Amino acid sequence: MKLRDKFYMQDRERWMREAELNLDAGVPQWTRVSSRFYNEMLEVLPPAIHNRNGFVMPEPLRHNDEGKAIVMIFRQSQGPMGRSEMRYGTLAEAREILGPDGFGSL
């Protein structure tokens, strides 16, 4: 494994851990991620919701106390200083964040 890939894997784990800690603390805070990670997650499985604002990974991390799936929500801002971010949340939260023009099966 190349050193660059090793650092990427460490960053990837740190981003997911940070987002999960925010979820557990009840803080719906976004975690900045690389565009490489954003694109990698977009290509893993067909998104549950996908539009120009971002997408939702359909595989849940877990379920909350109400039995609702907790999924990864990604968004990407456009422009020269565009950023990729992720957080965990429910599908209802994802629809609210990404807007009504998403598509998907969930």
Protein Blocks (a to p, Z undefined) as FASTA:
>chain_A
ZZklmmmmmmmmmmmmmmmmmmmnopacdddddfklmmmmmmmpccfbdcfkbccdfbdf
bdcfkopacdddddddedjkbccddddddfklmmmmnopkbgcjZZ
